[in-house]
């Protein structure tokens, strides 16, 4: 192979490696964001003020109802074919939640195949995953009761965002 072709191959290989590492660092930075965003006094991704949830968490409630409730139930307590997210979020956190929601998951339990479809290509879910997580986490913590929650106005400065 001529010297010029070898140099070009080496440069391309290093470029691919560099972009791959940058992508990994970007993913790690994204994983760190929710912890930083939830750094108020009680480290929760939601706020409840005077019995009202913040507007972002209310948005999560609405998005959950539109996309997740048909399987996981309106209150995230599960159904005959999808698990209770109220229970699941007691044992796993944001990173695992987003991994499963974005990429989906297949699980064999006692010979029965369960499938959680990927929602990574659904902008209604992918672009609002922090809000959805906040609402489900609030349900899991027992801080948000079943039913349509009261919420702060969108313009209220006490909102998380």
N, C-alpha and C positions, 0 to 999 in steps of 0.2 A: 504494500500500500504506500503511495507517495506520501512524503512528509506533510504536505498541505492537507491531504485527506485525513491523516492521523490527527493533526492539530484541530481540524474542524470537528472530528468525532470527539476528541477530548473536551473541547469547549462546549459542545452540545451536551455531553454527559454531565459535566459540572453544572451547566445551567439547569438541567432537569433536576439534579440533586439539590441545588440551591433552592429552586422553586418548591420542591417537595418539603424541604426543611422549613421554608417560610410558611407553607400551608400548615405544617404541624404546629409551629409557633402561634399562628393565628387561631387555630382550634384551641390551643391551651389558653390563650388570652381570652377567648370567648367563654371557656369554662370558668374562668376566674371572675367574669363580669357579674353573674348573679349574686355572688357572695359580697362583692363590693356594693352592688345596688341595694342589697338588703341589710346594709350596715347600720340601720337606725337602732334605737335603744334595745329593741327586743329581737333583732336579727330575723325578722319575718319578711317574706316578700309581699305582704299585704299590710294594710293599715285599717284599723277599725276605730273610728272617732265618733263619739256620741251615738253608738249603735249602727253607724253607717260605714260601709266598706269604701275604700278609695275607688276612683273611677276606673283605673286599670284593672283592678280585681273584678269589678263589675263587668268590664269588657270580657274578661276571661270567663265569667259565668255565662255570658251570652254566646261566646264562641264555643264553649263546651256544649251548651245546649244544641247548637246548630250542627256540631260535628262529632261529638263523642257520646252524647246521652243515649243515642239509639242502641248502643251496646253496653255502656257502663252505667246506664240509668241516669235519670235527671239529677239525682243527688250524688252521683259518683259512688254509690254504694254497691254497684255491680249488678249482674243479672245471671241468668242460668248459663250464659255462654261467655261472659266477660267478667274479669275480677273486679272486686271493690278497690277503687283507687284510694278511697278513704283509708283502707287497711294497708294497702301497698306503700303509700307514702310515709307510713310510720317506720318502714324499714329501708327505703331507698330515697335518695334525694334528687335534686335538680338534674344532675348530669345523667343519671340512669333514666329518669323520666323523659328528658329530651331525646336521648339516644333511641329509646323504644318508639316514641311518637314519630320522630323524623324518619327512622330507618325500618320500623316495623319489627316484628318478632314472631318466630314460630316455636311452639313448645309442645312436647309430647308428654301428657300427664296420664299415666295409667292406660296407655294405648289409645288415648283420644288426642287428636291433633288440634291444638288451638292456634289461631292465627290472628295477630294484631297487624292490620295493614299499615303500610307506610303512609304518612301524611306529609312527607318532606316536599312533595310537589304541590301541595294544597296551600296557597298563600294565606287563606283564611286561618289556617292552623299555624303554619311555619312562621308567619310574620307576627303572630300574637301568642307565641308559645309561653313567653314569660308571664303574660296575663292569665293564661289558662292554668299554668302551674300555680300561680298565686292563689287562684280560687280553689283549686283542688287541695292545695296545702292548707288553706284556711279551713276547708271541710275536714281534712285529716286531723288537724290540730283541735277540732271541736270549737273553733272560734267563729265559724260561719255555719249557721243553722240551715237545714233544708228549706227550699222555697226561694222565691225571688227576693234577693236581699235589697234593703235600702242602700243607697249609695250617695256619696258626695257628688256635687255638681262637677262637671268636667273642668270648669274654670277655677274651682276651689284650690287655693295655694297649698292646702294640706295634703293633696294627692301625692302619691309616690313619684309620679313623673311630671 
